[in-house]
Amino acid sequence: MISRVNFKIAKTHLLAKKKQTLVAMLGVTFGIGMYILMISFMSGFNEYLSDAMLSATPDVHLYNDIKTDYSHSILSDVYDTSKYLSVVHHPKPKDIQPNIKNPLAIVNSLKSDERVLAVSPQLTTQIFYNSGPVQINGSLQGVNIIEDAKLTSLRTKIKTGKIESLLTTSNGILMGHGLSKKLNVKVGDAVNLATPKGNSMRFRVVGTFQFGVGSIDNIRSYVNLASVQQLMGKNSQFITDINIKLKNNAQSAAMAKELKNRYHYVSEDWKTANASAMVGITVRDVMTIVVSFTLLVVAGFGIYNIMNMTIQNKLKDIAILKAQGFSAQDVRQIFLLQSITIGVLGALFGMVLGYIMSYGVYSLPFPSNEMISITRFPVTFHWYHYVFGLVFGIITTFFAGFFPSIKAGKIDPVEILRG
């Protein structure tokens, strides 16, 4: 139990060296403040990226991966390959179709799964966009737009026009905002689309969308599934992708593995589809933790040095206290109280400083462009970041004062007074 006398002595030591106490406290304050600023900004940026990925990516994506097959040669039908070595130079690969076999049965099966919230069959193809002299290569997705909008946040990303217009307009097209800028088209304008095999069709722009991801907004467009099947000269069963939205996206990895084993098609969860971005998020998290930990440890070493200097300057005071009957535990308590007081006050001021700096960054306008859909720097204000900073700051300063207090408790008053 802490006695009032010990507390008063600790208070006297702190106030006797105000500048020294202030420097130690500021070290903790800036350490905690910078930690909160960094973790708030990094977590905000990571949340923005995660939202951008989830807004444009289904939880599970099932598709037929095209693999060029050179394994079979016509020579193997004529000659016994166990007796003869046949070599074919520059063989022509098989014409493999990218569609999923019996897609409607798969869709109906997935819709009956209790874990599934929505399913959207899709036909995706490479396309050439032609508007006057401008020709741009991109991708075209034929979808049931109402079902597909349940999988992503497309409805909230509409920049011009309405999503329902795709259903009511013959050969309507919903185009990425960046793509529409490149083609210099707007709602109501016509644009010609051509497949790599030469099929072409005229579409009318009914709206534009902006996910805030350049790789999507610059190349992607949506049309009705039947329209792209007509453009490619395929029947109504020709489907290349099945996108799935789960009630709990934490089950996406397990679901993807299950579907791969069941249907023998490539099945990716949203994290796998965005693996490079997820690596970036992990790296930023690690960097934030390392830098923040370093700042707090450096502040702890500052307190450690100050406490050691205080003990050296207070050797006679410690000897007198022990001579008057103070135990080693009392002495340890006095110096540990000083360290903890510095840590608590420094951490509290650090929380306030961290909030002020975080809010200042959040208030700054983000230098956005046509591809970035945010207006301010992404900063989060999660309470647990502040609590962790407070607790970690107190723990750091506790250990910074613990070892010097042990040293102070072991001082022999007889040797000090004789000297």
N, C-alpha and C positions, 0 to 999 in steps of 0.2 A: 504493500500500500504506500502511496506517495504522501509524505508528510508535508505540511505547510511550510516548514522551515526549509526543506530541500527545494521546494518550488520557488520560494522567495530568493534563495541563494542562486538558483539557475536563472531567475529573472534578472537579478543584479548583474550576473556575469554577461548576460546578453545585452543589457542596456549600457554596461560600462564600455563596451566596444561596439558602438552603434554602427560605425562604418563597416567593420568586419562582419557583423551580423547581417547588415543590409546586403553586402556583396554575396554572402552565402545564400541568402534568401532569394536574391535576384537570379542566381545561378539556377535554383530550382524553378523559379517562376518562368524564366525563359525556356528552360528545358521542357516543362509541362506545356507551356503555351505553344511552342513549336511542334511538340508531339500532337497536340489537339488540332492545330492547323493542318499539319501534314496528313493525319489520319482522316480528318474531315474532308479534305480536298481529294485525296486518293480514293476514299470509299465513295465519294460523290461521283468521281469520274468513272470508277468501275461500275457503279450502279447505272450510270448513263449508258455505258457500253452494253451492259447486260440487258437493259431494257430495249436498246436498239436491236440487239441480236434476237431477243425473244419476240419483239414486235414484228419481225420479218421472217422468223424461222419457226417451223412447226416443232412440236416436242419430239416427234418421231417422223422420219422421212424414209419411206419404202420405195425403192426403185430398182430397175434392172441395169446393172453395170455392164456396159458393152466391153467385151474382151475379144480382141482380134485373135482368131483361131488359125494357126498355121500347122497344127498338129497332124492333120490328115492330108495326105496327097493322093492323087489319082493313081500314082505309081504303085501304092500299096495295095490297090485293088487288082493289079495285073501281076506283080511280082511278089514272091514270098520274101517278106522283109527279114525273116530269120536266116535266109541264105544270101540275100543280096543287099547291098548298101545302095540306097537310092538317094540322090541329092538333087533337089530342085532349087534352081537359082531364081530369086526374086518372085516367090509365089504370090498369087493374088488371094487376098483374104476373103473369107466368106462374107456374104451380105447378111449381117446379123441385125434383126429388128430390135429396137430398144424397148418395145412395149412389154407390159406385164400380162401374162397369160391369165385368162379368166378373172379380170379385175373386179367385176361386179360382185362375184361370190366372196372375194376377199373383203371388199367394202362392207357388204352386209354382215359378214362375220365379225368385223371390227366394231360395227355399230352396236352389235348385241353384247359387246364386252362391257362390263360394269365400270372398268377403269377409264373407258374412252368417253370424252366429252363431245368430240366432233371428228368427222372424217371427210376428207375432200379429195376425190380423184382428180388427176391433173394430167394434161398433155403439154410437155415442155419441148421446145425446139429452138434451134438457132435461127435467126431471122435477119433479113436486111431491111432497114427502114429507109424509104425513099420519099423525099419531099423536095421536088424540083431538082436542082443539081446536087443536093445534099444526100449522101448515102452513109448510113451508120450501121455497123454490125451490133446486134444485141440478142436478147432472148425474149421469147414470147411464151406466155403461160395461158393455156386454155383451161378455164375453171368454171365451176358453178359458183359465181361470185358471192352469193349469200352464204353458202357453206364455207367457202374459203375465208370469208371475213370473220368467221367464228374462230379460226385457227390463229390468226394474227390480229394485230391492231390496225389493219388496213383502213377500217372505217374512220378511225380517229386521225389517220394520216392523209386524208383527202385534202388537197390544197385548193383545187378548183373543180366545179361540177359536183355530181352526186353519184354515189356508188350504184344506186338503183337504175341509173340511166343506161347502164351496161345491159340490163335485161330488156329495156323497152326500145333500144335503138338497134336497128338492123346493122350488123357488122360494126358495132361500137367497139372502141378500144380505150382502156384506162391506162394512161402512160405515165412513166416516171417523170418527175418535174425536171430533172436535169436533162433527160432525153428530149423532152418537149422544147426546152430552151435551145438545145443543139439543132433541132430540126426547125426551130422557129415556127412552131404550131401552137394553137390554143384550142379551147373547146369550140367545136363546130367545124374545125378544119379537117380536110381529108389527107390521108397519108397512105402510100402504097407499101405493102409488105410482100417480100419475096423470100422463098425458101432457098436453101443451097441447091436444090434440085431444079429450080427454075419456076416453080409454081408461084403465082402472085395473086393478090386480092387487094381491093381497096377498102380501107376502114375509115371511120369517122371518129375523131377524138371526142369523148364524152366527159373526160375529167383527167386530172393529174393528181398524183400522190407524192408524198415526200417522207421517207422513213428516216432521213438524216444519215443514210449510209450510201456513199458514193457508188459503190459496186452494185447497188440495187437501183438507185434513182437514175443512174446514167444509162442503164441498158435494158431495164425490165419493163414489160407491159403486160396487161391482162386483157384477154378477150373471152367470149363465151366458148365453152368446150366444143360445142358443135361447129363453131366458126373455124377454129384452128384445125379440126378434123377435116372439114371441107377444104381448107387451104392446102392441107397436106395430101388430100385425096385418100383419106383413111375412113374406115367405118366407125360406128358409134362405140365399138368395143376397144378401140385403140387408145390405151392409157399408158403413160410412161412413168407416172409417179402417183403415190398415195400418201397424202399428208395427214397426220394424226395429232389431235389435241387431247391431252390427258387431263383428268380432274386434278391430279397431283403430278406436276412435272418432275418431282423427285424420283418417280418411277420410270422415267424415260429410258435410262440406260438398261434397266432390266427388261423393259418392254421391247426395246430394239433388239436385244439379244434373243428374246423369245420369238419374235417375228422372223428373224433371220433363220432360225432353226426350223420354223414351221413352214415358211414359204420359199426358202432358199433363194431369196433376193437380198440385195444389199439393204441393210436397215441401220440408219444412223440416228442417234439421239442428238438433241440440240447442242450439247457440249462438244460432241465429236465433230459435228458440222462446223462449229466455230472454234476448233482446237487452237488455231494460232492466236485468236483473240483471248482465249482462256489462259494461254501461257503468258500473255502480256499482263493480264490481271493478276496472276500469281506472282510474277516478277515484281510488279509494283507493290503488292502487299508485303512481300519479303523486304524490299528496299525500305519501305516505310517503317516497318518494325525495327530493322537494323539501325537505321538513322536515328529513330526516336529513342531506342534503347541506348545508343551511344551518347546522345545528348543528356539523358538522365544519369547515366553512369559518370559522365564527366562532371556533372553537377554534384554527384555524390562524392567524387574524389575531392572536389573543392571544399565540401563540408568536412571531409576527413582531414584534409590539411589544416583547415582552420581550427578544428577541434584539437588536433595535435599541438598547434601553436598555442592555443588557449591553455592546454595542460602544462606546457613548458613555462608559460608566463605565470601560471597559478600554482606552481609547485609549493611555495611557502604557504599559500592559503590552504592547499590540500593538507599539508603537514599539520597546520594549526587546527584544522577541522578534525583530523584524526586524533590529535592530542587532546581535544576537548570531548572526545567520546564518539565521534561519528564513525560508523563502521565502513568497511570497504564497499558494502552494498549501498550505503547512503551516498558515498562519493560517486559510484557508478551511476546511481539514479540521477544525481545532479547534472552530470555531463550528458547523460542520455536524454534527459528532459530538454536540454538546450538543443540538441540535434533534432529531436522530434518536433519541438516548437518551430524551428527553422523550416523543417520539412512540411508541416501542416500549413503554416502561413504561406510559405512559398508555393505549395501546391494549390491552395485556394486562390491566391492571386494569379497563378498560372492558368487555372480554369477560366477565370474572368478574361485574362489576356488572350487565351486561345479562342474564346467565343468572339471577342471583339475583332481579332484578326480574321477569323473565319467568316464573320458577317461582312467584314470589309471586302474580302475577296469575292464573296457571293454577290455583293452589290455592284461589282465591276461589270460593265457590259462585255459580253464575249464577242471577239472579232469574228462574227459568223459570216457565212456566205451562203450561196444557193444550196450547198450540200449539207450544211450544218443547221439543224432545226432548233438550237438552243440560243437564248438571248443573254444568259448570264453564266458565269462559271459554275459548274456543278459542285456544290458543297453540301454535305449532309450535317445534320445536327443531332446525332444519336446520343442519348443520355449516357449509354454505357461507355462511350469513348471518354467522357469526362470523369466518370467514376473510376475507370481503369487508370487514367492519368493520375487522379488523386491518390488511389491506393498504391500504385507503383512508385509515385514520388515519395510517399511516406515510408514505404518499405526500403527504398534506396537510401534515404536519409537516416533511417533507423540503423541500418548496417554501417553507414558511414560514421555514425556516432558510437556504435556498439564497441568496436575494437579500441578506440581511444579511451572510452569509459572503463574498459577492463584494465587498460594500462594505468589509468588514474587510480583505480581501486587497489592496485598492487604497490603503490608508492609507500616506501618505508619512511614515516615521519621523523624518526630518530636521525637517519642519514641526512635528510634534507635540513633539519634544524641545526645539526652539527656543522654542515657545510656553510 
